[in-house]
Amino acid sequence: METLQAKHIRQDLAMFAAHPANNRLKVWRSLCKWWLDAGLVEDNPAKHVEKRRTPPAKGAAPWSRADMQTFRDHWPIGTQERLAFELMYQTCSAIGDMTRLSPNMVKNGWLTYTRQKSKSTAVCPWTAPAPTWFEPSEFLHDCIAAAPRGLTFLLTAHNRPRGAKGAASWFSRVCTMAGLPDHSAHGIRKGRAAIFKENGATADQRMAILGHETEEEAQNYSKSADLMRIVTGTEKFQLLEQVPTPTKKSKQIK
């Protein structure tokens, strides 16, 4: 213990990848601090060991139209898996928000809800006519009609609202069962954002659907837009992209 030096800790961490090495370093730091506080050592060698640099997180991969069709082909109308997908496709909601969507959020043909993460307001056409860039779900209302009635649109096998905590892992499993092992609920939201941009939706329009508060968020979510479709896009889309838009400060969407 008294002969322990920083180089010994570095040697111990060398056999691990970045993330587990940093977790192990936390243990070393706690242990050495306890030894120091207890008067068992004169110095804390762990404080001289720096954390390892970790690769940036990749984030969820956006779903392509082909991915969406694959999921639809596997999960038929009448299943909760398909209903969950169509709800997220139509509303572009995060899965935690999707589990809370209910009929009482629909008024005058529009669904409006408050995002849990940002507390911003998001809206989407429900039965009201949707703009062409939106590409509404053709199957959502059939899925709802085939599902049992409850406080929320999505229910468990016991006809109770599905909890937000386990919903993400549940949906990841059903994606794997559909042959999409590297896909997640969040990727639907990112894929829809890309489609909106490809179809010529303005930043304000994308922000209103996605519940984003800044144009920067809207741009980040649409980076994955199909570049070929951008190049060969509609005249409306090309003109929108050529016209510079002033930078807006963060605002609440109403």
N, C-alpha and C positions, 0 to 999 in steps of 0.2 A: 504494500500500500504506500509506504513512504518513498519507495523508489519509482513509483508510477510517474511517467512523464507524458507530455503531450504526444510525443512520437509513438508511444505505445498505443495510445487511443487511436491515432491515425492509422496505425497498422491493423488494429482491430476493425476499423471501419472500411478499410480498403477492399475487403471481400464482398461488400454490399453495393448494390446500385444506389443511385442518388437518394431517392425517397426513403428506402429503409435505412440507409446510412444516417440520414438526418434524424430519423426517429430514434435510432440507437444512440446518437449523440445526445439527444434530450435526456436519455436515461443516464448516460455518463455524467452529464452536467448536474443532474439532481443528486446523483450518488456522491460526486466529488464535493458538492456544496455541503451535503450532510456531513461528510468527513471533516471538512474545514470548520463547520460550525461546532462540531463535537470535539475539536481540538486534536483530531487524529492525524492531520497533515498540516503543513505550514503554507501550502499554496494549493490552488485549484487548477490542475493542469488542463482540465476540459475547456476552460475559458480561453485557452490559447489555440483551440481547434476550431476552424471556421466551418460553417455549414457548406455542403456541397451544392453547386448550382444544379438546378433541376430543369429539364426541358419544359417548355411552355405547354399547357394543356391544349389539346386539339379542339375540344368542344364537340358538340353533337354534329354529325354529318347531316346536311339537308337532304330531305327525301326528293327523289326525282319523280316525274309522272309515272315512270315504269315501276318504281318501288311502290307507289300508291296503288297501282293496278294489281301488283303481285299480292299485296295485303288484301285487297278486295276480293281477289279470286280465291284466296284461302278461307277468309272469314265471311260467310254469307249473311245477308240481311236476316235479322232475328237473333243474332248472337250479340252478347254484350261487348265483345271485342270489336265487332264492326261498328256498333253504335258509338263506342268510345272514339274510334278513328274518325267517323263522320262528324262528330261533335267538334273534335279538334281541327279537322279540316275546315269546317264552316266558320268557326269562331276564331281560329288561330290562337286559341287560349293555351296557356301552360297547363300541364296535366292536373296540377293541384287546383287550378281555377276551374278546369273542366268538370271535376267531380262535384263542384258546387253549383253548376249551372242548373237552372230550374225553370219551369214554365212561368213562374211569376216574374221572371226577368224580361219577358217578352211583352212589348207594348207597341201597338200600331205597326206591327210587322217588323219591328227591330228588336234585337236582343242587346241589352246593356248590362254590363257588370263592372265591378271594381276589382282590379288586379291585386292579389294579396301582396305580391313582392314590392310593387312601386306605389300602390294605392291610387294609381291613375285609372281613368275610366276608359273602357274599350267598348266599341259598338260593332255590330255586324248586321247585315240584312238577314231576316229570318224568313218571313213570307213576303216582304216588300220586294219589288223588282230590284235586282242587283245589277250594278254596272258591269259591262262586258269584261273589264280587267279582273273582276273578282273571281270569276269561274266558280260559281256556287256548287255545292254538292247536289248531285241529282238524286241521291239516295237517303239523305238525312231524314226526311219526314216519313219515308217508308220504314226506316229503322226505328224511329220513335213510335210509330203506329204499331209495330210488332213487339215493342217492349212493354213490360208491366208498368203501370202508373205508380208514381211515388212522389216524394218531396223534391227529388232531383231527377234529371233525365236518366242518369246512369245509376243502376242499382246492383247490389250483390245478388248472389243466388238466393239469399233469404229476403230479397226485396227491401233491403235497407240501403241508404246512401253509402257509396263506397268511400272509404277513408282516403284522404289525400296522401297520407304517409306511405302506404304500401302500393299506391296506384302506379308509381313510376316503375318499380321493379316488376309488378304484375304485367304492365304493358310491354316491358322489355322482353319478358318471357314469351308473350304471345307473338311478338315480332319474330323471335327466333323460331317459333313453331310455324310461322308463315314463310320461313326461308330468308328472313332478313335479320341475321344475328347481330349485325353491327349497327342496327337502327334503334332509335329511341323516340319517345313522345316529343321531345324538344326539337327533333329534326323535322317533324311535320311543320311546326311553326316557322322554322328557318326556310324550309322548302316553299311554303306558301308565300313568304316574304319575297323570295326570289321570283316566283311566278308573277306576283303583283308588279314588280319592277319590269320584268320582261314584257308584260302586257301594257305598260305605259302609265301605271298609277303614279301619282305625284307623291312626294315625301309626306305631305300632310295627310293624304289619303291612307298611306301605309301606316302612319302613326296612329290614326284614328282606329283602324282595325286591330293593330297589334298592341295598342295601349302604350306606345312609346311616348316619352316626354320630350325628347330632343331629336333633331334631324340626324345627329351623329348615330344614335341608336338605330334609327331606320336604315341608314346607309350600311352600318355594320351587318345588319340582318339580311341585306339584299346583295352582299358581295358575291354570293355564289350564283347569281343569275347567269343563265346560259349565255356565254359570250357570242355564240353564233346567232342566237335569237336577237341579241342586242344589235349586232351589226345589220341583220336583215329585218329589224323590227319595223313597226308601223311608223308612218310619217309623224303621227302624234307623239309617239315615244321619242323619236329622234329629235324633234323640236323641243320637247320638254327637257331633254338632257343637254341641249345646246344653250338653253336660256339659264344664266346664272341665277341662283336663288340666294337672297341675303341670309346670313347666319342668324339663327333664332336662338334666343336664350331658352333655358329649360322652362317648360310651361305645363300646366295641368290641362289635359285634354277634356273637353266638355262636350 
